[in-house]
Amino acid sequence: MPVSPTGSWGMSDMRFDVTITIALKEGMLDPEARAIQNALAHLGVPTLSLSTARRFSIGLEAADRDRAEATAREICERLLANPVIHRYEIEVA
Amino acid sequence: MPVSPTGSWGMSDMRFDVTITIALKEGMLDPEARAIQNALAHLGVPTLSLSTARRFSIGLEAADRDRAEATAREICERLLANPVIHRYEIEVA
């Protein structure tokens, strides 16, 4: 089966399951995390540290793994992450 | 060094890094995920599927790995997760 050289949609595209995790950069205040730690302390469950993040599981069609990762990066930079305050990690399964 | 048999805080406790992921149960509506998919489609980035979750990274002191996992489960059930709509996963590092 011919592989599309342009990366356009076609029968050669495969499904990739991508996991994007978006967290606050080191040093950014995370008031939600502090509120959860306080609530846990009041429940008698002390914690040494606590941080929050969002996780997005996305199914993508792409010609290969590199393009799937590039699309995930584009999704982070154009929509999900604010580069001023967020860092993100991409895993392609 | 004596190990505390009661599980109370002591010098025998070790630090465990626990990751809790909380997602909607299968079949629950995820309007945020649909909004993100629509926004991506408008940006010219079609997706096959998209789901959202919250991730919490928590540092805990516990006598052993099993107790760290039990504490994480307690954190989910008493504070972070709503058992009617959420499922959760716990990883202990």
N, CA and C atoms of all chains as a GROMACS GRO file, in nm:
protein
  558
    1MET      N    1   0.085  -0.120   0.000
    1MET     CA    2   0.000   0.000   0.000
    1MET      C    3   0.089   0.125   0.000
    2PRO      N    4   0.062   0.220  -0.093
    2PRO     CA    5   0.150   0.338  -0.098
    2PRO      C    6   0.134   0.424   0.027
    3VAL      N    7   0.243   0.479   0.072
    3VAL     CA    8   0.239   0.568   0.188
    3VAL      C    9   0.230   0.712   0.136
    4SER      N   10   0.137   0.787   0.190
    4SER     CA   11   0.121   0.927   0.149
    4SER      C   12   0.245   1.007   0.186
    5PRO      N   13   0.314   1.066   0.088
    5PRO     CA   14   0.436   1.140   0.121
    5PRO      C   15   0.407   1.277   0.180
    6THR      N   16   0.282   1.321   0.168
    6THR     CA   17   0.252   1.458   0.212
    6THR      C   18   0.200   1.461   0.355
    7GLY      N   19   0.171   1.348   0.411
    7GLY     CA   20   0.114   1.348   0.544
    7GLY      C   21  -0.034   1.382   0.543
    8SER      N   22  -0.096   1.391   0.428
    8SER     CA   23  -0.239   1.418   0.424
    8SER      C   24  -0.314   1.293   0.469
    9TRP      N   25  -0.442   1.312   0.498
    9TRP     CA   26  -0.523   1.201   0.547
    9TRP      C   27  -0.534   1.094   0.440
   10GLY      N   28  -0.526   0.972   0.480
   10GLY     CA   29  -0.540   0.865   0.382
   10GLY      C   30  -0.536   0.732   0.448
   11MET      N   31  -0.541   0.628   0.369
   11MET     CA   32  -0.547   0.493   0.424
   11MET      C   33  -0.418   0.455   0.495
   12SER      N   34  -0.312   0.530   0.469
   12SER     CA   35  -0.186   0.494   0.533
   12SER      C   36  -0.175   0.550   0.674
   13ASP      N   37  -0.270   0.637   0.713
   13ASP     CA   38  -0.263   0.692   0.848
   13ASP      C   39  -0.300   0.587   0.950
   14MET      N   40  -0.232   0.594   1.064
   14MET     CA   41  -0.258   0.501   1.173
   14MET      C   42  -0.311   0.579   1.293
   15ARG      N   43  -0.374   0.506   1.383
   15ARG     CA   44  -0.422   0.571   1.506
   15ARG      C   45  -0.311   0.569   1.610
   16PHE      N   46  -0.291   0.684   1.673
   16PHE     CA   47  -0.198   0.694   1.786
   16PHE      C   48  -0.273   0.747   1.907
   17ASP      N   49  -0.244   0.689   2.022
   17ASP     CA   50  -0.302   0.738   2.146
   17ASP      C   51  -0.197   0.820   2.219
   18VAL      N   52  -0.228   0.947   2.234
   18VAL     CA   53  -0.133   1.042   2.288
   18VAL      C   54  -0.182   1.088   2.425
   19THR      N   55  -0.091   1.095   2.520
   19THR     CA   56  -0.126   1.149   2.652
   19THR      C   57  -0.048   1.278   2.674
   20ILE      N   58  -0.120   1.384   2.700
   20ILE     CA   59  -0.058   1.514   2.727
   20ILE      C   60  -0.084   1.548   2.874
   21THR      N   61   0.022   1.582   2.944
   21THR     CA   62   0.008   1.626   3.084
   21THR      C   63   0.055   1.770   3.092
   22ILE      N   64  -0.030   1.855   3.145
   22ILE     CA   65   0.000   1.998   3.155
   22ILE      C   66   0.001   2.037   3.302
   23ALA      N   67   0.114   2.090   3.345
   23ALA     CA   68   0.130   2.128   3.485
   23ALA      C   69   0.185   2.270   3.493
   24LEU      N   70   0.174   2.327   3.610
   24LEU     CA   71   0.233   2.459   3.632
   24LEU      C   72   0.385   2.446   3.635
   25LYS      N   73   0.454   2.546   3.581
   25LYS     CA   74   0.600   2.548   3.590
   25LYS      C   75   0.643   2.556   3.736
   26GLU      N   76   0.764   2.506   3.760
   26GLU     CA   77   0.822   2.515   3.894
   26GLU      C   78   0.819   2.661   3.941
   27GLY      N   79   0.780   2.680   4.065
   27GLY     CA   80   0.782   2.814   4.121
   27GLY      C   81   0.651   2.889   4.107
   28MET      N   82   0.560   2.839   4.018
   28MET     CA   83   0.430   2.904   4.007
   28MET      C   84   0.346   2.866   4.129
   29LEU      N   85   0.270   2.961   4.180
   29LEU     CA   86   0.180   2.932   4.290
   29LEU      C   87   0.069   2.839   4.244
   30ASP      N   88   0.034   2.741   4.327
   30ASP     CA   89  -0.072   2.645   4.294
   30ASP      C   90  -0.172   2.648   4.411
   31PRO      N   91  -0.262   2.748   4.412
   31PRO     CA   92  -0.351   2.762   4.528
   31PRO      C   93  -0.445   2.643   4.546
   32GLU      N   94  -0.483   2.579   4.436
   32GLU     CA   95  -0.570   2.462   4.449
   32GLU      C   96  -0.496   2.350   4.526
   33ALA      N   97  -0.368   2.333   4.492
   33ALA     CA   98  -0.290   2.230   4.561
   33ALA      C   99  -0.279   2.261   4.710
   34ARG      N  100  -0.260   2.388   4.744
   34ARG     CA  101  -0.250   2.426   4.886
   34ARG      C  102  -0.383   2.402   4.956
   35ALA      N  103  -0.494   2.433   4.888
   35ALA     CA  104  -0.626   2.411   4.949
   35ALA      C  105  -0.648   2.263   4.976
   36ILE      N  106  -0.605   2.177   4.881
   36ILE     CA  107  -0.622   2.032   4.901
   36ILE      C  108  -0.535   1.986   5.016
   37GLN      N  109  -0.410   2.036   5.022
   37GLN     CA  110  -0.324   1.997   5.135
   37GLN      C  111  -0.386   2.038   5.269
   38ASN      N  112  -0.442   2.159   5.274
   38ASN     CA  113  -0.505   2.204   5.399
   38ASN      C  114  -0.624   2.116   5.434
   39ALA      N  115  -0.705   2.083   5.334
   39ALA     CA  116  -0.822   1.999   5.360
   39ALA      C  117  -0.778   1.861   5.409
   40LEU      N  118  -0.673   1.806   5.348
   40LEU     CA  119  -0.624   1.675   5.392
   40LEU      C  120  -0.569   1.682   5.534
   41ALA      N  121  -0.498   1.790   5.566
   41ALA     CA  122  -0.446   1.804   5.702
   41ALA      C  123  -0.561   1.804   5.803
   42HIS      N  124  -0.669   1.874   5.768
   42HIS     CA  125  -0.785   1.877   5.858
   42HIS      C  126  -0.852   1.741   5.870
   43LEU      N  127  -0.838   1.659   5.768
   43LEU     CA  128  -0.893   1.522   5.773
   43LEU      C  129  -0.796   1.426   5.842
   44GLY      N  130  -0.682   1.478   5.887
   44GLY     CA  131  -0.585   1.392   5.954
   44GLY      C  132  -0.494   1.316   5.859
   45VAL      N  133  -0.480   1.368   5.738
   45VAL     CA  134  -0.394   1.303   5.638
   45VAL      C  135  -0.286   1.403   5.596
   46PRO      N  136  -0.176   1.409   5.670
   46PRO     CA  137  -0.071   1.505   5.634
   46PRO      C  138   0.002   1.462   5.506
   47THR      N  139   0.045   1.561   5.429
   47THR     CA  140   0.119   1.533   5.305
   47THR      C  141   0.247   1.616   5.305
   48LEU      N  142   0.350   1.563   5.242
   48LEU     CA  143   0.478   1.634   5.233
   48LEU      C  144   0.477   1.734   5.118
   49SER      N  145   0.407   1.700   5.012
   49SER     CA  146   0.399   1.787   4.896
   49SER      C  147   0.276   1.746   4.816
   50LEU      N  148   0.227   1.838   4.736
   50LEU     CA  149   0.112   1.805   4.650
   50LEU      C  150   0.111   1.903   4.534
   51SER      N  151   0.101   1.850   4.414
   51SER     CA  152   0.088   1.936   4.297
   51SER      C  153  -0.019   1.879   4.205
   52THR      N  154  -0.078   1.968   4.126
   52THR     CA  155  -0.189   1.930   4.039
   52THR      C  156  -0.147   1.942   3.893
   53ALA      N  157  -0.215   1.866   3.808
   53ALA     CA  158  -0.192   1.877   3.664
   53ALA      C  159  -0.318   1.832   3.592
   54ARG      N  160  -0.328   1.868   3.464
   54ARG     CA  161  -0.437   1.820   3.380
   54ARG      C  162  -0.380   1.714   3.288
   55ARG      N  163  -0.457   1.611   3.263
   55ARG     CA  164  -0.414   1.509   3.169
   55ARG      C  165  -0.519   1.495   3.058
   56PHE      N  166  -0.472   1.493   2.934
   56PHE     CA  167  -0.560   1.479   2.818
   56PHE      C  168  -0.517   1.354   2.742
   57SER      N  169  -0.611   1.264   2.718
   57SER     CA  170  -0.585   1.144   2.638
   57SER      C  171  -0.651   1.168   2.502
   58ILE      N  172  -0.570   1.167   2.398
   58ILE     CA  173  -0.619   1.207   2.265
   58ILE      C  174  -0.586   1.099   2.164
   59GLY      N  175  -0.687   1.061   2.086
   59GLY     CA  176  -0.666   0.970   1.973
   59GLY      C  177  -0.646   1.051   1.846
   60LEU      N  178  -0.535   1.026   1.778
   60LEU     CA  179  -0.499   1.102   1.659
   60LEU      C  180  -0.470   1.007   1.544
   61GLU      N  181  -0.507   1.051   1.422
   61GLU     CA  182  -0.461   0.979   1.304
   61GLU      C  183  -0.337   1.050   1.252
   62ALA      N  184  -0.233   0.974   1.224
   62ALA     CA  185  -0.110   1.033   1.172
   62ALA      C  186  -0.035   0.928   1.092
   63ALA      N  187   0.052   0.977   1.004
   63ALA     CA  188   0.125   0.884   0.917
   63ALA      C  189   0.228   0.805   0.996
   64ASP      N  190   0.284   0.867   1.099
   64ASP     CA  191   0.382   0.796   1.181
   64ASP      C  192   0.389   0.861   1.320
   65ARG      N  193   0.468   0.799   1.404
   65ARG     CA  194   0.478   0.841   1.544
   65ARG      C  195   0.529   0.985   1.557
   66ASP      N  196   0.628   1.020   1.475
   66ASP     CA  197   0.683   1.156   1.483
   66ASP      C  198   0.577   1.261   1.452
   67ARG      N  199   0.493   1.230   1.349
   67ARG     CA  200   0.388   1.328   1.317
   67ARG      C  201   0.283   1.335   1.426
   68ALA      N  202   0.254   1.222   1.486
   68ALA     CA  203   0.157   1.224   1.598
   68ALA      C  204   0.212   1.311   1.711
   69GLU      N  205   0.340   1.296   1.740
   69GLU     CA  206   0.398   1.378   1.847
   69GLU      C  207   0.399   1.526   1.809
   70ALA      N  208   0.427   1.554   1.681
   70ALA     CA  209   0.426   1.694   1.636
   70ALA      C  210   0.287   1.754   1.649
   71THR      N  211   0.185   1.675   1.616
   71THR     CA  212   0.048   1.725   1.629
   71THR      C  213   0.015   1.751   1.777
   72ALA      N  214   0.058   1.661   1.864
   72ALA     CA  215   0.033   1.680   2.007
   72ALA      C  216   0.101   1.809   2.056
   73ARG      N  217   0.221   1.834   2.007
   73ARG     CA  218   0.292   1.956   2.046
   73ARG      C  219   0.213   2.080   1.999
   74GLU      N  220   0.162   2.071   1.876
   74GLU     CA  221   0.083   2.182   1.822
   74GLU      C  222  -0.042   2.204   1.908
   75ILE      N  223  -0.106   2.095   1.950
   75ILE     CA  224  -0.226   2.105   2.035
   75ILE      C  225  -0.192   2.177   2.165
   76CYS      N  226  -0.077   2.142   2.223
   76CYS     CA  227  -0.035   2.209   2.348
   76CYS      C  228  -0.012   2.358   2.324
   77GLU      N  229   0.062   2.388   2.218
   77GLU     CA  230   0.108   2.526   2.201
   77GLU      C  231  -0.002   2.618   2.150
   78ARG      N  232  -0.096   2.562   2.073
   78ARG     CA  233  -0.202   2.648   2.019
   78ARG      C  234  -0.324   2.654   2.107
   79LEU      N  235  -0.344   2.554   2.193
   79LEU     CA  236  -0.471   2.554   2.266
   79LEU      C  237  -0.458   2.525   2.416
   80LEU      N  238  -0.391   2.417   2.451
   80LEU     CA  239  -0.406   2.369   2.590
   80LEU      C  240  -0.314   2.437   2.690
   81ALA      N  241  -0.193   2.469   2.648
   81ALA     CA  242  -0.094   2.519   2.744
   81ALA      C  243  -0.070   2.669   2.727
   82ASN      N  244  -0.049   2.736   2.836
   82ASN     CA  245  -0.005   2.875   2.834
   82ASN      C  246   0.146   2.872   2.863
   83PRO      N  247   0.228   2.906   2.761
   83PRO     CA  248   0.373   2.888   2.779
   83PRO      C  249   0.434   2.974   2.890
   84VAL      N  250   0.361   3.075   2.932
   84VAL     CA  251   0.413   3.160   3.040
   84VAL      C  252   0.412   3.084   3.173
   85ILE      N  253   0.309   3.003   3.194
   85ILE     CA  254   0.294   2.940   3.327
   85ILE      C  255   0.298   2.788   3.323
   86HIS      N  256   0.281   2.728   3.207
   86HIS     CA  257   0.269   2.581   3.202
   86HIS      C  258   0.390   2.513   3.139
   87ARG      N  259   0.416   2.391   3.185
   87ARG     CA  260   0.505   2.300   3.113
   87ARG      C  261   0.420   2.180   3.073
   88TYR      N  262   0.460   2.112   2.967
   88TYR     CA  263   0.380   1.997   2.925
   88TYR      C  264   0.470   1.880   2.888
   89GLU      N  265   0.411   1.761   2.901
   89GLU     CA  266   0.479   1.637   2.862
   89GLU      C  267   0.389   1.564   2.766
   90ILE      N  268   0.450   1.502   2.665
   90ILE     CA  269   0.375   1.427   2.565
   90ILE      C  270   0.425   1.284   2.565
   91GLU      N  271   0.332   1.189   2.573
   91GLU     CA  272   0.367   1.047   2.556
   91GLU      C  273   0.284   0.994   2.440
   92VAL      N  274   0.349   0.926   2.347
   92VAL     CA  275   0.278   0.865   2.234
   92VAL      C  276   0.281   0.714   2.254
   93ALA      N  277   0.160   0.654   2.261
   93ALA     CA  278   0.155   0.508   2.282
   93ALA      C  279   0.153   0.437   2.147
   94MET      N  280   1.704  -0.021   6.391
   94MET     CA  281   1.606   0.080   6.434
   94MET      C  282   1.468   0.016   6.442
   95PRO      N  283   1.396   0.036   6.553
   95PRO     CA  284   1.266  -0.030   6.565
   95PRO      C  285   1.165   0.028   6.467
   96VAL      N  286   1.085  -0.056   6.413
   96VAL     CA  287   0.978  -0.012   6.322
   96VAL      C  288   0.852   0.006   6.403
   97SER      N  289   0.789   0.120   6.385
   97SER     CA  290   0.666   0.147   6.459
   97SER      C  291   0.558   0.049   6.415
   98PRO      N  292   0.503  -0.031   6.510
   98PRO     CA  293   0.402  -0.130   6.469
   98PRO      C  294   0.266  -0.067   6.447
   99THR      N  295   0.248   0.057   6.489
   99THR     CA  296   0.115   0.117   6.482
   99THR      C  297   0.095   0.198   6.355
  100GLY      N  298   0.200   0.218   6.280
  100GLY     CA  299   0.185   0.303   6.162
  100GLY      C  300   0.187   0.450   6.196
  101SER      N  301   0.215   0.485   6.320
  101SER     CA  302   0.222   0.627   6.355
  101SER      C  303   0.351   0.685   6.297
  102TRP      N  304   0.358   0.817   6.294
  102TRP     CA  305   0.473   0.885   6.237
  102TRP      C  306   0.598   0.854   6.317
  103GLY      N  307   0.707   0.833   6.250
  103GLY     CA  308   0.828   0.804   6.323
  103GLY      C  309   0.946   0.802   6.229
  104MET      N  310   1.064   0.776   6.284
  104MET     CA  311   1.184   0.778   6.202
  104MET      C  312   1.187   0.664   6.101
  105SER      N  313   1.099   0.564   6.122
  105SER     CA  314   1.100   0.452   6.030
  105SER      C  315   1.019   0.481   5.904
  106ASP      N  316   0.944   0.594   5.903
  106ASP     CA  317   0.864   0.625   5.785
  106ASP      C  318   0.953   0.669   5.669
  107MET      N  319   0.912   0.630   5.551
  107MET     CA  320   0.984   0.669   5.430
  107MET      C  321   0.895   0.758   5.347
  108ARG      N  322   0.960   0.830   5.254
  108ARG     CA  323   0.881   0.912   5.163
  108ARG      C  324   0.841   0.831   5.040
  109PHE      N  325   0.714   0.842   5.004
  109PHE     CA  326   0.664   0.780   4.880
  109PHE      C  327   0.603   0.888   4.793
  110ASP      N  328   0.631   0.879   4.663
  110ASP     CA  329   0.570   0.972   4.569
  110ASP      C  330   0.457   0.899   4.498
  111VAL      N  331   0.338   0.950   4.520
  111VAL     CA  332   0.216   0.885   4.473
  111VAL      C  333   0.155   0.972   4.363
  112THR      N  334   0.112   0.909   4.256
  112THR     CA  335   0.040   0.981   4.150
  112THR      C  336  -0.102   0.928   4.144
  113ILE      N  337  -0.196   1.019   4.158
  113ILE     CA  338  -0.338   0.984   4.151
  113ILE      C  339  -0.395   1.048   4.024
  114THR      N  340  -0.462   0.968   3.944
  114THR     CA  341  -0.529   1.020   3.824
  114THR      C  342  -0.678   0.998   3.841
  115ILE      N  343  -0.754   1.105   3.827
  115ILE     CA  344  -0.899   1.098   3.846
  115ILE      C  345  -0.967   1.137   3.716
  116ALA      N  346  -1.047   1.046   3.664
  116ALA     CA  347  -1.114   1.070   3.536
  116ALA      C  348  -1.262   1.039   3.552
  117LEU      N  349  -1.340   1.084   3.457
  117LEU     CA  350  -1.482   1.050   3.456
  117LEU      C  351  -1.499   0.903   3.419
  118LYS      N  352  -1.598   0.838   3.480
  118LYS     CA  353  -1.629   0.700   3.443
  118LYS      C  354  -1.673   0.694   3.298
  119GLU      N  355  -1.652   0.577   3.239
  119GLU     CA  356  -1.698   0.555   3.102
  119GLU      C  357  -1.847   0.590   3.092
  120GLY      N  358  -1.883   0.660   2.986
  120GLY     CA  359  -2.024   0.690   2.964
  120GLY      C  360  -2.068   0.823   3.022
  121MET      N  361  -1.985   0.883   3.112
  121MET     CA  362  -2.021   1.014   3.165
  121MET      C  363  -1.992   1.119   3.058
  122LEU      N  364  -2.080   1.216   3.046
  122LEU     CA  365  -2.057   1.326   2.952
  122LEU      C  366  -1.936   1.408   2.997
  123ASP      N  367  -1.852   1.447   2.901
  123ASP     CA  368  -1.733   1.528   2.931
  123ASP      C  369  -1.739   1.653   2.840
  124PRO      N  370  -1.820   1.751   2.881
  124PRO     CA  371  -1.840   1.867   2.793
  124PRO      C  372  -1.712   1.945   2.766
  125GLU      N  373  -1.621   1.945   2.863
  125GLU     CA  374  -1.494   2.016   2.839
  125GLU      C  375  -1.417   1.948   2.725
  126ALA      N  376  -1.417   1.814   2.728
  126ALA     CA  377  -1.346   1.741   2.622
  126ALA      C  378  -1.408   1.771   2.485
  127ARG      N  379  -1.542   1.776   2.480
  127ARG     CA  380  -1.608   1.806   2.352
  127ARG      C  381  -1.572   1.948   2.307
  128ALA      N  382  -1.567   2.042   2.400
  128ALA     CA  383  -1.534   2.181   2.364
  128ALA      C  384  -1.392   2.187   2.308
  129ILE      N  385  -1.299   2.113   2.367
  129ILE     CA  386  -1.161   2.112   2.319
  129ILE      C  387  -1.155   2.049   2.180
  130GLN      N  388  -1.229   1.938   2.161
  130GLN     CA  389  -1.229   1.876   2.028
  130GLN      C  390  -1.284   1.972   1.923
  131ASN      N  391  -1.391   2.045   1.958
  131ASN     CA  392  -1.446   2.141   1.862
  131ASN      C  393  -1.346   2.252   1.832
  132ALA      N  394  -1.280   2.302   1.934
  132ALA     CA  395  -1.182   2.409   1.913
  132ALA      C  396  -1.069   2.358   1.824
  133LEU      N  397  -1.023   2.237   1.849
  133LEU     CA  398  -0.914   2.181   1.766
  133LEU      C  399  -0.960   2.162   1.623
  134ALA      N  400  -1.084   2.117   1.603
  134ALA     CA  401  -1.134   2.101   1.466
  134ALA      C  402  -1.134   2.235   1.394
  135HIS      N  403  -1.173   2.341   1.466
  135HIS     CA  404  -1.172   2.474   1.404
  135HIS      C  405  -1.030   2.522   1.373
  136LEU      N  406  -0.933   2.472   1.449
  136LEU     CA  407  -0.793   2.507   1.422
  136LEU      C  408  -0.733   2.416   1.314
  137GLY      N  409  -0.814   2.324   1.261
  137GLY     CA  410  -0.763   2.235   1.157
  137GLY      C  411  -0.687   2.115   1.212
  138VAL      N  412  -0.716   2.079   1.337
  138VAL     CA  413  -0.650   1.964   1.400
  138VAL      C  414  -0.759   1.864   1.441
  139PRO      N  415  -0.800   1.776   1.350
  139PRO     CA  416  -0.904   1.681   1.386
  139PRO      C  417  -0.853   1.575   1.483
  140THR      N  418  -0.940   1.530   1.571
  140THR     CA  419  -0.902   1.425   1.668
  140THR      C  420  -1.006   1.314   1.662
  141LEU      N  421  -0.962   1.192   1.688
  141LEU     CA  422  -1.053   1.077   1.689
  141LEU      C  423  -1.126   1.065   1.821
  142SER      N  424  -1.059   1.103   1.928
  142SER     CA  425  -1.118   1.095   2.062
  142SER      C  426  -1.040   1.188   2.152
  143LEU      N  427  -1.104   1.230   2.260
  143LEU     CA  428  -1.034   1.315   2.357
  143LEU      C  429  -1.104   1.303   2.491
  144SER      N  430  -1.026   1.276   2.594
  144SER     CA  431  -1.084   1.273   2.729
  144SER      C  432  -0.991   1.347   2.824
  145THR      N  433  -1.050   1.397   2.932
  145THR     CA  434  -0.976   1.479   3.027
  145THR      C  435  -0.965   1.406   3.161
  146ALA      N  436  -0.863   1.439   3.237
  146ALA     CA  437  -0.848   1.384   3.372
  146ALA      C  438  -0.767   1.483   3.455
  147ARG      N  439  -0.775   1.467   3.586
  147ARG     CA  440  -0.691   1.545   3.677
  147ARG      C  441  -0.582   1.453   3.730
  148ARG      N  442  -0.462   1.507   3.743
  148ARG     CA  443  -0.354   1.429   3.801
  148ARG      C  444  -0.300   1.500   3.924
  149PHE      N  445  -0.282   1.426   4.031
  149PHE     CA  446  -0.227   1.481   4.155
  149PHE      C  447  -0.100   1.406   4.191
  150SER      N  448   0.008   1.479   4.211
  150SER     CA  449   0.134   1.417   4.254
  150SER      C  450   0.151   1.452   4.402
  151ILE      N  451   0.158   1.350   4.484
  151ILE     CA  452   0.155   1.371   4.628
  151ILE      C  453   0.273   1.301   4.694
  152GLY      N  454   0.343   1.374   4.779
  152GLY     CA  455   0.449   1.314   4.860
  152GLY      C  456   0.392   1.276   4.996
  153LEU      N  457   0.409   1.150   5.032
  153LEU     CA  458   0.354   1.097   5.157
  153LEU      C  459   0.462   1.030   5.238
  154GLU      N  460   0.452   1.041   5.371
  154GLU     CA  461   0.536   0.959   5.457
  154GLU      C  462   0.455   0.838   5.500
  155ALA      N  463   0.514   0.721   5.486
  155ALA     CA  464   0.443   0.598   5.526
  155ALA      C  465   0.546   0.494   5.562
  156ALA      N  466   0.500   0.397   5.641
  156ALA     CA  467   0.592   0.293   5.687
  156ALA      C  468   0.633   0.201   5.572
  157ASP      N  469   0.543   0.180   5.478
  157ASP     CA  470   0.576   0.095   5.364
  157ASP      C  471   0.486   0.130   5.246
  158ARG      N  472   0.513   0.065   5.135
  158ARG     CA  473   0.443   0.094   5.011
  158ARG      C  474   0.292   0.069   5.022
  159ASP      N  475   0.255  -0.040   5.089
  159ASP     CA  476   0.113  -0.071   5.101
  159ASP      C  477   0.039   0.038   5.178
  160ARG      N  478   0.104   0.090   5.284
  160ARG     CA  479   0.036   0.196   5.359
  160ARG      C  480   0.028   0.324   5.279
  161ALA      N  481   0.131   0.351   5.199
  161ALA     CA  482   0.125   0.470   5.113
  161ALA      C  483   0.008   0.457   5.016
  162GLU      N  484  -0.009   0.338   4.959
  162GLU     CA  485  -0.119   0.319   4.865
  162GLU      C  486  -0.254   0.330   4.936
  163ALA      N  487  -0.261   0.277   5.058
  163ALA     CA  488  -0.387   0.286   5.134
  163ALA      C  489  -0.420   0.432   5.165
  164THR      N  490  -0.317   0.511   5.197
  164THR     CA  491  -0.343   0.654   5.223
  164THR      C  492  -0.390   0.723   5.097
  165ALA      N  493  -0.330   0.689   4.983
  165ALA     CA  494  -0.372   0.750   4.857
  165ALA      C  495  -0.519   0.716   4.827
  166ARG      N  496  -0.556   0.590   4.855
  166ARG     CA  497  -0.695   0.550   4.833
  166ARG      C  498  -0.789   0.631   4.923
  167GLU      N  499  -0.746   0.650   5.048
  167GLU     CA  500  -0.827   0.729   5.142
  167GLU      C  501  -0.842   0.874   5.090
  168ILE      N  502  -0.732   0.929   5.036
  168ILE     CA  503  -0.737   1.066   4.982
  168ILE      C  504  -0.839   1.074   4.868
  169CYS      N  505  -0.839   0.972   4.781
  169CYS     CA  506  -0.936   0.971   4.671
  169CYS      C  507  -1.078   0.965   4.725
  170GLU      N  508  -1.100   0.873   4.818
  170GLU     CA  509  -1.238   0.844   4.857
  170GLU      C  510  -1.296   0.950   4.949
  171ARG      N  511  -1.209   1.014   5.028
  171ARG     CA  512  -1.261   1.115   5.122
  171ARG      C  513  -1.259   1.255   5.065
  172LEU      N  514  -1.177   1.279   4.961
  172LEU     CA  515  -1.167   1.419   4.917
  172LEU      C  516  -1.171   1.437   4.765
  173LEU      N  517  -1.088   1.366   4.692
  173LEU     CA  518  -1.066   1.406   4.552
  173LEU      C  519  -1.169   1.351   4.455
  174ALA      N  520  -1.214   1.229   4.478
  174ALA     CA  521  -1.301   1.164   4.378
  174ALA      C  522  -1.445   1.159   4.426
  175ASN      N  523  -1.535   1.173   4.333
  175ASN     CA  524  -1.677   1.150   4.359
  175ASN      C  525  -1.709   1.012   4.302
  176PRO      N  526  -1.736   0.914   4.390
  176PRO     CA  527  -1.750   0.776   4.341
  176PRO      C  528  -1.865   0.757   4.243
  177VAL      N  529  -1.959   0.851   4.242
  177VAL     CA  530  -2.072   0.838   4.148
  177VAL      C  531  -2.025   0.860   4.004
  178ILE      N  532  -1.932   0.952   3.986
  178ILE     CA  533  -1.896   0.987   3.848
  178ILE      C  534  -1.750   0.962   3.816
  179HIS      N  535  -1.665   0.941   3.915
  179HIS     CA  536  -1.521   0.932   3.887
  179HIS      C  537  -1.466   0.791   3.906
  180ARG      N  538  -1.363   0.760   3.828
  180ARG     CA  539  -1.279   0.646   3.856
  180ARG      C  540  -1.139   0.701   3.883
  181TYR      N  541  -1.060   0.626   3.960
  181TYR     CA  542  -0.927   0.678   3.989
  181TYR      C  543  -0.824   0.567   3.979
  182GLU      N  544  -0.701   0.609   3.950
  182GLU     CA  545  -0.587   0.517   3.944
  182GLU      C  546  -0.480   0.570   4.037
  183ILE      N  547  -0.411   0.479   4.105
  183ILE     CA  548  -0.305   0.517   4.198
  183ILE      C  549  -0.176   0.449   4.155
  184GLU      N  550  -0.070   0.526   4.142
  184GLU     CA  551   0.063   0.469   4.119
  184GLU      C  552   0.153   0.514   4.234
  185VAL      N  553   0.225   0.420   4.291
  185VAL     CA  554   0.320   0.452   4.398
  185VAL      C  555   0.461   0.433   4.344
  186ALA      N  556   0.540   0.541   4.348
  186ALA     CA  557   0.678   0.532   4.294
  186ALA      C  558   0.774   0.492   4.405
   0.00000   0.00000   0.00000
